[in-house]
């Protein structure tokens, strides 16, 4: 029901999701600050069901928290939503192995 409400631009549902994403944004900010990861592919059933609004709300939280040394446009480029398939982990490890072996 939350996914449908966010898709319908319900302000209460969007606010609930945005507030919940503050915790994920804090974790992303901590990882960025600790080791400099600047690209996050969001996957998982709920995130994929919500789609782009999930990435937008997460990005808004990241901008609000700030990522040291990054401007708003750089922060917006950090987050994207993956495709609804089971290949993300396999493709990522495959690319890493290919880059390591070549």
HELIX and SHEET records of a PDB file:
HELIX    1   1 UNK A    2  UNK A    7  1                                   6    
HELIX    2   2 UNK A   11  UNK A   35  1                                  25    
HELIX    3   3 UNK A   45  UNK A   50  1                                   6    
HELIX    4   4 UNK A   52  UNK A   65  1                                  14    
HELIX    5   5 UNK A   72  UNK A   76  1                                   5    
HELIX    6   6 UNK A   88  UNK A  101  1                                  14    
SHEET    1   A 2 UNK A  40  UNK A  42  0                                        
SHEET    2   A 2 UNK A  79  UNK A  81  1                                        
END                                                                             
